[in-house]
Amino acid sequence: MAAVEEYSDFGPLKNFLPVSDQFHEVWAVFDHAGKSVNIEAGVGVGVTGGTDRLTFKLMVARDLNPKLKAIAAARSSRP
């Protein structure tokens, strides 16, 4: 699955930072849910002076409780 994400930080609520110091990034990401491992990777582009120009991310996750997940799924499918 592919997606677009946006992250922002305007600064303190009572006193926003100047736009050049704010944090705004737009990300192109993809997720892959495998049988034993989930992978999310992406590229982020900073659109203000307070961000890095280019950022990469890679997350690899594994479910450590697959039996509990199966039990919860079975319970939620009951009428």
N, C-alpha and C positions, 0 to 999 in steps of 0.2 A: 504494500500500500504506500502511496506517495502522498505527501502533504506539504502545506506551507504553514510555517509558524512565525509568530512575531513576539518579540520580547522588548519590554520598555522599562525604564526607570527615570521618572521625572524629578527625583530628589524628594526632599521633605515635603509633606502635605501642606504645611503652612507657608512654605517658601520654595516654590519650584526653582530648580537650577536654570541658568540660561540654556537655550537650546543647544549651544555648542558643547555644553558639559553633560547634557542628558545622554542616556543610553537607549538607543533604538537599533534593533537588529531584525532582519528578515532572514528566515531559514528555509531552505529546501531540504526535506528529509524523506527517508523511506524506512519502513518497518518491515521486518520479516519474522513471522512467528513459526519457528520450526518445531519439531517434536520434542527436542531436548534443550534448544537454545533459542532465545529471542534476540534479534539484532536490530538496532536503530542506528542509522548513520545520517550525517547531514553536513551541509555547508551553510554557514551564516555570513551575511554581508552587513557590515555596519553602515548606517546611513547618517550618523551624526559624528561630530568630532570626539565625543566621549566614548566611542566604541572602537574596537579593533576593526581594521578594514575587512579582514577575512578570518573566519574561525571554523574549525572542523570539529566534529564530534563523532564518537563511536561508542556505543553502549552495547555490551553483551550481557544478557541476563539469563539466569537459569532458575526455574521453579524448584525450590528446595523441599516443598511439601506437595508433591503431585497427588498423593492419596487424599489429603484434606480438600484439595481442589475438586477432585472427582466426587467426594462425598457431598460437598456443597452444591455441585451441579446437579447431582441426583435429587437432593432435597428441593431445589428450586424448580425442578421439572414436575414435581408432584402436583396434582390438581387441588 
